[in-house]
Amino acid sequence: MGSQGKRMLAAAGTVVVAAAVNVATGMLTQKWSLAWGVCTAVLVVVGGGLQAWLTVADRAADRRQEFEDVEGRSIEQTLAGPGEQVVRRARVDGDLVQRQDG
């Protein structure tokens, strides 16, 4: 699952938890304005926390692409997104192209 899918799942889960908190608080206290306030707080705190955690987790994953002991007429290395590209001990007669998208 990609990062966008994880974010959507976290948002949906947060809404479900907040709705459950809203109903439980309202049923237990019979104070529906309090229930809506608690529901809003849960949405903001839990949702914000999950989204921040997912953002940090995406950044923390160091990506590295290595080519080692490669021979050929040309080499093309493509990495989508942030990360590091390395070529070691390569014998290339033509072009060595490193491309990084994102």
N, CA, C and O of each residue as an XYZ file, in Angstrom:
408
protein
N       0.854     -1.169      0.000
C       0.000      0.000      0.000
C       0.900      1.233      0.000
O       1.848      1.319      0.780
N       0.596      2.175     -0.873
C       1.373      3.397     -0.966
C       1.037      4.375      0.148
O       0.134      4.142      0.952
N       1.781      5.472      0.180
C       1.575      6.448      1.255
C       0.204      7.121      1.154
O      -0.395      7.462      2.174
N      -0.297      7.313     -0.072
C      -1.625      7.923     -0.215
C      -2.707      6.986      0.323
O      -3.653      7.436      0.970
N      -2.572      5.702      0.061
C      -3.525      4.731      0.586
C      -3.493      4.667      2.105
O      -4.535      4.558      2.753
N      -2.290      4.736      2.671
C      -2.162      4.731      4.132
C      -2.816      5.966      4.738
O      -3.477      5.883      5.773
N      -2.627      7.109      4.088
C      -3.235      8.349      4.590
C      -4.763      8.283      4.527
O      -5.446      8.718      5.454
N      -5.287      7.743      3.445
C      -6.743      7.626      3.320
C      -7.298      6.656      4.365
O      -8.347      6.912      4.956
N      -6.598      5.553      4.588
C      -7.028      4.589      5.599
C      -6.977      5.202      6.999
O      -7.878      4.979      7.807
N      -5.928      5.972      7.286
C      -5.817      6.637      8.591
C      -6.938      7.655      8.778
O      -7.506      7.756      9.865
N      -7.259      8.408      7.728
C      -8.340      9.395      7.826
C      -9.686      8.707      8.045
O     -10.483      9.151      8.871
N      -9.939      7.636      7.314
C     -11.207      6.912      7.478
C     -11.310      6.305      8.871
O     -12.367      6.358      9.500
N     -10.213      5.729      9.351
C     -10.208      5.160     10.696
C     -10.445      6.208     11.761
O     -11.138      5.951     12.746
N      -9.875      7.386     11.573
C     -10.067      8.475     12.529
C     -11.527      8.912     12.574
O     -12.067      9.163     13.651
N     -12.163      9.003     11.421
C     -13.575      9.392     11.376
C     -14.442      8.349     12.086
O     -15.368      8.706     12.814
N     -14.150      7.079     11.879
C     -14.921      6.013     12.532
C     -14.753      6.078     14.049
O     -15.729      5.965     14.790
N     -13.511      6.261     14.511
C     -13.261      6.352     15.956
C     -13.958      7.578     16.539
O     -14.572      7.494     17.603
N     -13.869      8.714     15.850
C     -14.513      9.931     16.348
C     -16.032      9.768     16.409
O     -16.669     10.244     17.348
N     -16.610      9.104     15.422
C     -18.059      8.869     15.440
C     -18.449      7.972     16.608
O     -19.459      8.209     17.270
N     -17.644      6.943     16.857
C     -17.926      6.052     17.990
C     -17.817      6.800     19.312
O     -18.632      6.596     20.211
N     -16.815      7.663     19.433
C     -16.657      8.469     20.650
C     -17.841      9.410     20.809
O     -18.340      9.601     21.919
N     -18.293      9.999     19.706
C     -19.437     10.907     19.746
C     -20.681     10.191     20.269
O     -21.351     10.683     21.177
N     -20.982      9.042     19.699
C     -22.179      8.299     20.109
C     -22.056      7.829     21.554
O     -23.000      7.954     22.334
N     -20.891      7.288     21.910
C     -20.712      6.786     23.279
C     -20.826      7.912     24.303
O     -21.488      7.758     25.329
N     -20.183      9.036     24.024
C     -20.246     10.165     24.959
C     -21.671     10.694     25.073
O     -22.145     10.979     26.173
N     -22.347     10.826     23.951
C     -23.721     11.320     23.961
C     -24.671     10.393     24.694
O     -25.526     10.843     25.457
N     -24.520      9.095     24.462
C     -25.408      8.129     25.121
C     -25.144      8.066     26.629
O     -26.078      7.940     27.421
N     -23.880      8.155     27.017
C     -23.551      8.043     28.442
C     -23.896      9.305     29.224
O     -24.345      9.221     30.368
N     -23.691     10.473     28.619
C     -23.893     11.726     29.358
C     -25.204     12.423     29.018
O     -25.683     13.251     29.792
N     -25.782     12.100     27.881
C     -26.971     12.788     27.369
C     -26.717     14.286     27.159
O     -27.655     15.083     27.117
N     -25.468     14.649     27.031
C     -25.083     16.039     26.730
C     -24.463     16.025     25.333
O     -23.267     15.786     25.168
N     -25.301     16.285     24.343
C     -24.851     16.131     22.969
C     -23.889     17.227     22.528
O     -23.069     16.994     21.641
N     -23.966     18.406     23.118
C     -22.983     19.437     22.763
C     -21.596     19.024     23.257
O     -20.599     19.266     22.577
N     -21.530     18.410     24.425
C     -20.261     17.875     24.932
C     -19.766     16.753     24.019
O     -18.575     16.661     23.721
N     -20.687     15.910     23.583
C     -20.315     14.795     22.705
C     -19.713     15.301     21.395
O     -18.718     14.757     20.914
N     -20.318     16.345     20.816
C     -19.770     16.901     19.577
C     -18.410     17.558     19.815
O     -17.531     17.492     18.956
N     -18.238     18.182     20.959
C     -16.932     18.775     21.284
C     -15.852     17.718     21.427
O     -14.741     17.880     20.920
N     -16.180     16.635     22.119
C     -15.213     15.541     22.278
C     -14.916     14.893     20.926
O     -13.772     14.543     20.636
N     -15.946     14.736     20.109
C     -15.765     14.169     18.768
C     -14.810     15.026     17.940
O     -13.924     14.501     17.265
N     -14.993     16.335     17.992
C     -14.114     17.249     17.259
C     -12.686     17.165     17.773
O     -11.738     17.156     16.988
N     -12.531     17.103     19.088
C     -11.189     16.985     19.668
C     -10.516     15.687     19.229
O      -9.326     15.680     18.911
N     -11.267     14.600     19.210
C     -10.704     13.320     18.768
C     -10.294     13.400     17.303
O      -9.223     12.921     16.931
N     -11.139     14.003     16.469
C     -10.791     14.158     15.054
C      -9.496     14.936     14.875
O      -8.630     14.541     14.094
N      -9.365     16.038     15.597
C      -8.189     16.895     15.438
C      -6.939     16.217     15.992
O      -5.908     16.166     15.320
N      -7.028     15.699     17.209
C      -5.836     15.141     17.860
C      -5.403     13.827     17.210
O      -4.245     13.676     16.820
N      -6.326     12.886     17.095
C      -5.960     11.580     16.537
C      -5.638     11.695     15.050
O      -4.636     11.150     14.586
N      -6.481     12.402     14.304
C      -6.230     12.566     12.874
C      -4.937     13.305     12.596
O      -4.152     12.888     11.745
N      -4.711     14.395     13.306
C      -3.463     15.143     13.129
C      -2.248     14.326     13.517
O      -1.220     14.366     12.841
N      -2.369     13.584     14.609
C      -1.253     12.742     15.045
C      -0.923     11.652     14.040
O       0.248     11.413     13.742
N      -1.944     10.992     13.520
C      -1.709      9.946     12.521
C      -1.096     10.504     11.243
O      -0.169      9.911     10.690
N      -1.602     11.635     10.771
C      -1.059     12.216      9.545
C       0.389     12.676      9.743
O       1.223     12.499      8.855
N       0.687     13.267     10.905
C       2.070     13.674     11.195
C       2.981     12.456     11.253
O       4.092     12.484     10.722
N       2.522     11.393     11.892
C       3.317     10.172     11.999
C       3.591      9.579     10.614
O       4.710      9.148     10.337
N       2.580      9.555      9.747
C       2.774      9.031      8.400
C       3.728      9.901      7.588
O       4.506      9.386      6.784
N       3.672     11.213      7.792
C       4.586     12.114      7.090
C       6.025     11.855      7.503
O       6.910     11.772      6.652
N       6.263     11.726      8.792
C       7.618     11.461      9.292
C       8.090     10.085      8.831
O       9.257      9.923      8.475
N       7.209      9.100      8.834
C       7.582      7.751      8.406
C       7.971      7.730      6.927
O       8.873      6.987      6.541
N       7.308      8.531      6.099
C       7.668      8.597      4.683
C       9.043      9.204      4.487
O       9.806      8.753      3.633
N       9.366     10.219      5.267
C      10.668     10.873      5.139
C      11.792     10.004      5.675
O      12.912     10.052      5.167
N      11.502      9.214      6.695
C      12.549      8.450      7.360
C      13.074      7.299      6.504
O      14.188      6.824      6.726
N      12.304      6.857      5.552
C      12.729      5.719      4.734
C      13.774      6.176      3.721
O      13.436      6.742      2.681
N      15.040      5.927      4.031
C      16.114      6.275      3.108
C      16.130      5.261      1.975
O      16.210      4.053      2.199
N      16.054      5.771      0.775
C      16.056      4.896     -0.386
C      17.416      4.959     -1.044
O      18.012      6.028     -1.175
N      17.894      3.809     -1.453
C      19.210      3.735     -2.063
C      19.149      2.715     -3.199
O      18.624      1.613     -3.041
N      19.694      3.108     -4.336
C      19.743      2.225     -5.492
C      21.202      2.090     -5.902
O      21.864      3.088     -6.188
N      21.710      0.853     -5.933
C      23.123      0.624     -6.238
C      23.280     -0.284     -7.445
O      22.578     -1.285     -7.590
N      24.215      0.088     -8.306
C      24.691     -0.793     -9.374
C      26.148     -1.072     -9.052
O      26.924     -0.147     -8.811
N      26.522     -2.346     -9.047
C      27.894     -2.702     -8.698
C      28.383     -3.780     -9.661
O      27.647     -4.706    -10.001
N      29.651     -3.643    -10.099
C      30.276     -4.603    -11.020
C      29.429     -4.804    -12.275
O      29.049     -5.925    -12.613
N      29.145     -3.702    -12.954
C      28.298     -3.732    -14.145
C      29.156     -3.460    -15.370
O      30.018     -2.581    -15.347
N      28.921     -4.216    -16.448
C      29.578     -3.968    -17.726
C      28.510     -3.831    -18.796
O      27.497     -4.530    -18.779
N      28.755     -2.911    -19.734
C      27.793     -2.765    -20.818
C      28.098     -1.576    -21.692
O      29.007     -0.792    -21.418
N      27.314     -1.455    -22.762
C      27.485     -0.325    -23.666
C      26.969      0.949    -23.036
O      27.572      2.012    -23.187
N      25.848      0.847    -22.327
C      25.305      2.016    -21.639
C      24.503      1.537    -20.433
O      23.990      0.418    -20.405
N      24.412      2.413    -19.445
C      23.667      2.109    -18.226
C      22.722      3.264    -17.957
O      23.107      4.431    -18.031
N      21.477      2.924    -17.642
C      20.512      3.943    -17.245
C      19.935      3.544    -15.894
O      19.451      2.428    -15.702
N      20.002      4.481    -14.977
C      19.530      4.242    -13.614
C      18.464      5.291    -13.306
O      18.729      6.490    -13.391
N      17.254      4.840    -12.946
C      16.149      5.751    -12.666
C      15.600      5.468    -11.280
O      15.337      4.318    -10.929
N      15.428      6.524    -10.495
C      14.874      6.405     -9.149
C      13.728      7.397     -9.027
O      13.915      8.600     -9.209
N      12.548      6.889     -8.718
C      11.385      7.756     -8.534
C      11.351      8.233     -7.094
O      11.300      7.419     -6.171
N      11.380      9.528     -6.895
C      11.334     10.081     -5.546
C      12.721     10.322     -4.981
O      13.725     10.145     -5.672
N      12.770     10.732     -3.710
C      14.051     11.048     -3.088
C      14.858      9.793     -2.796
O      14.303      8.705     -2.639
N      16.159      9.955     -2.725
C      17.037      8.833     -2.411
C      18.411      9.043     -3.012
O      18.729     10.119     -3.520
N      19.217      8.002     -2.947
C      20.603      8.075     -3.402
C      20.833      7.020     -4.476
O      20.367      5.887     -4.360
N      21.560      7.410     -5.529
C      21.924      6.490     -6.600
C      23.435      6.324     -6.606
O      24.174      7.307     -6.553
N      23.893      5.077     -6.671
C      25.324      4.793     -6.610
C      25.680      3.807     -7.717
O      24.959      2.837     -7.948
N      26.806      4.062     -8.405
C      27.365      3.122     -9.372
C      28.811      2.878     -8.967
O      29.598      3.816     -8.842
N      29.158      1.591     -8.762
C      30.525      1.237     -8.348
C      31.102      0.207     -9.317
O      30.400     -0.677     -9.809
N      32.382      0.347     -9.570
C      33.136     -0.601    -10.384
C      32.372     -0.972    -11.660
O      32.078     -2.139    -11.915
N      32.069      0.037    -12.435
C      31.325     -0.184    -13.678
C      32.232      0.058    -14.876
O      33.036      0.991    -14.881
N      32.095     -0.784    -15.885
C      32.805     -0.581    -17.147
C      31.738     -0.296    -18.198
O      30.976     -1.177    -18.598
N      31.708      0.957    -18.629
C      30.671      1.405    -19.551
C      31.347      1.997    -20.778
O      32.154      2.920    -20.666
N      31.015      1.465    -21.949
C      31.594      1.973    -23.193
C      30.844      3.187    -23.721
O      31.422      4.016    -24.424
N      29.563      3.298    -23.391
C      28.743      4.390    -23.901
C      28.373      5.371    -22.805
O      29.237      5.931    -22.130
N      27.081      5.565    -22.641
C      26.565      6.561    -21.702
C      26.219      5.936    -20.349
O      25.785      4.787    -20.257
N      26.426      6.729    -19.324
C      25.942      6.404    -17.982
C      24.953      7.501    -17.611
O      25.344      8.652    -17.413
N      23.670      7.148    -17.517
C      22.617      8.126    -17.254
C      21.978      7.799    -15.912
O      21.516      6.683    -15.677
N      21.964      8.800    -15.040
C      21.269      8.660    -13.763
C      20.154      9.695    -13.734
O      20.397     10.890    -13.906
N      18.931      9.225    -13.516
C      17.774     10.112    -13.520
C      17.024      9.929    -12.210
O      16.813      8.812    -11.739
N      16.632     11.051    -11.642
C      15.863     11.007    -10.396
C      14.638     11.891    -10.561
O      14.753     13.101    -10.756
N      13.464     11.273    -10.481
C      12.205     11.992    -10.640
C      11.601     12.236     -9.268
O      11.489     11.314     -8.460
N      11.216     13.462     -9.009
C      10.541     13.764     -7.746
C      11.416     14.429     -6.840
O      11.014     14.760     -5.725
